[in-house]
Amino acid sequence: MSTPMPRPMSNGFVEVRADRYEGAPHVEKRRWSDDFKARAVAAALEPGANISAIARSLKISPSQLFGWRRAARRGVVGRGCCDDVAKEGQADSDRLERVEIEIGDALVRVSADIREDDLRRLLRAVRQA
């Protein structure tokens, strides 16, 4: 059996400091203007638009454009970016993704992709209320 190796520091702490590698580029975060974002999102919301191709042509990441488009559709975009596009996108997405069902005096709005058993349970609960 081998003998255990002596440990110079039993419970010592090691200080680690991350330094930049020599010659590594100093890159700052790019900031896009609200106008640029609005134009990019408007192009991305066109029917049949290829988001990845649009992003490449604008020299941005496709995931960045997908994020801006998602935010515009939800109306979550901040600082005035894409407000007009957000309202149009919200209206389009509401029209396409929601279904309204009237039961007596009640109006039920559900997602168009709701599972059938969930919809049955919901309608049964509304009728019983």
C-alpha positions as CSV (number, residue, x, y, z in Angstrom):
1,M,0.0,0.0,0.0
2,S,1.3,3.5,-0.8
3,T,1.9,6.0,1.8
4,P,-0.2,9.2,1.8
5,M,1.4,12.3,0.4
6,P,1.8,15.2,2.8
7,R,-0.4,18.1,2.1
8,P,1.3,21.5,2.6
9,M,-2.0,23.3,3.3
10,S,-4.7,21.4,5.1
11,N,-7.4,24.1,5.1
12,G,-5.8,26.9,3.2
13,F,-7.6,29.2,0.7
14,V,-6.4,29.9,-2.7
15,E,-6.9,33.2,-4.3
16,V,-7.6,33.1,-8.0
17,R,-7.7,36.2,-10.2
18,A,-8.8,36.0,-13.8
19,D,-6.6,38.1,-16.1
20,R,-7.1,38.8,-19.7
21,Y,-4.9,36.9,-22.1
22,E,-2.2,38.9,-23.8
23,G,-3.5,40.2,-27.2
24,A,-7.2,39.4,-26.4
25,P,-9.5,41.9,-28.0
26,H,-11.3,44.4,-25.9
27,V,-14.9,44.1,-27.0
28,E,-17.7,46.2,-25.6
29,K,-21.3,45.3,-25.8
30,R,-22.9,46.5,-29.0
31,R,-25.9,48.8,-28.5
32,W,-28.6,48.9,-31.2
33,S,-30.8,51.9,-31.7
34,D,-34.5,51.6,-31.3
35,D,-34.9,52.5,-34.9
36,F,-32.6,49.6,-36.0
37,K,-34.5,47.2,-33.8
38,A,-37.8,48.3,-35.1
39,R,-36.8,47.9,-38.7
40,A,-35.2,44.5,-38.0
41,V,-38.3,43.3,-36.2
42,A,-40.6,44.6,-38.9
43,A,-38.7,42.7,-41.5
44,A,-38.7,39.6,-39.3
45,L,-42.5,39.8,-38.9
46,E,-43.2,39.8,-42.7
47,P,-45.0,36.6,-43.8
48,G,-42.5,34.0,-45.0
49,A,-39.5,35.9,-43.7
50,N,-36.3,33.9,-43.0
51,I,-35.2,35.2,-39.7
52,S,-31.7,33.7,-39.9
53,A,-31.1,35.2,-43.4
54,I,-32.3,38.6,-42.2
55,A,-30.1,38.5,-39.1
56,R,-27.0,37.5,-41.2
57,S,-27.7,40.4,-43.6
58,L,-27.8,42.8,-40.6
59,K,-24.7,41.2,-39.1
60,I,-26.4,40.2,-35.9
61,S,-27.0,36.9,-34.3
62,P,-30.2,35.1,-35.3
63,S,-31.0,34.4,-31.7
64,Q,-30.8,38.2,-31.0
65,L,-33.4,38.8,-33.8
66,F,-35.6,36.0,-32.5
67,G,-35.5,37.6,-29.1
68,W,-36.4,41.0,-30.4
69,R,-39.2,39.5,-32.4
70,R,-40.5,37.5,-29.4
71,A,-40.4,40.7,-27.2
72,A,-42.2,42.7,-29.9
73,R,-45.0,40.1,-30.2
74,R,-45.5,40.1,-26.4
75,G,-45.3,43.9,-26.2
76,V,-42.5,43.6,-23.7
77,V,-40.0,45.7,-25.6
78,G,-38.6,48.6,-23.6
79,R,-37.5,52.1,-24.2
80,G,-39.9,52.7,-27.1
81,C,-38.3,50.1,-29.3
82,C,-40.7,48.5,-31.8
83,D,-43.8,49.9,-30.1
84,D,-45.7,50.1,-33.4
85,V,-44.5,46.7,-34.5
86,A,-45.4,45.3,-31.0
87,K,-49.0,46.5,-31.3
88,E,-49.3,45.0,-34.8
89,G,-47.7,41.8,-33.8
90,Q,-49.8,41.5,-30.6
91,A,-53.0,42.0,-32.6
92,D,-51.9,39.4,-35.2
93,S,-50.8,36.9,-32.5
94,D,-54.0,37.4,-30.5
95,R,-56.1,36.8,-33.6
96,L,-54.1,33.7,-34.6
97,E,-53.4,32.1,-31.2
98,R,-56.6,32.6,-29.3
99,V,-60.1,31.1,-29.5
100,E,-63.1,32.7,-27.9
101,I,-66.0,30.5,-26.7
102,E,-69.3,32.0,-25.5
103,I,-71.2,29.9,-22.9
104,G,-74.3,31.7,-21.8
105,D,-73.1,35.0,-20.3
106,A,-69.5,33.8,-20.0
107,L,-66.8,34.4,-22.6
108,V,-63.8,31.9,-22.4
109,R,-60.6,32.8,-24.2
110,V,-58.1,30.0,-24.7
111,S,-55.0,29.3,-26.6
112,A,-55.6,27.7,-30.0
113,D,-53.2,24.9,-29.2
114,I,-55.0,23.9,-26.0
115,R,-55.2,20.1,-25.4
116,E,-58.6,18.6,-25.9
117,D,-58.9,17.1,-22.4
118,D,-57.9,20.4,-20.8
119,L,-60.5,22.3,-22.9
120,R,-63.2,19.8,-21.9
121,R,-62.4,20.2,-18.2
122,L,-62.4,24.0,-18.6
123,L,-65.8,24.0,-20.4
124,R,-67.3,21.6,-17.8
125,A,-66.1,23.9,-15.0
126,V,-67.6,27.0,-16.7
127,R,-71.0,25.3,-17.2
128,Q,-71.1,24.2,-13.6
129,A,-70.3,27.7,-12.3
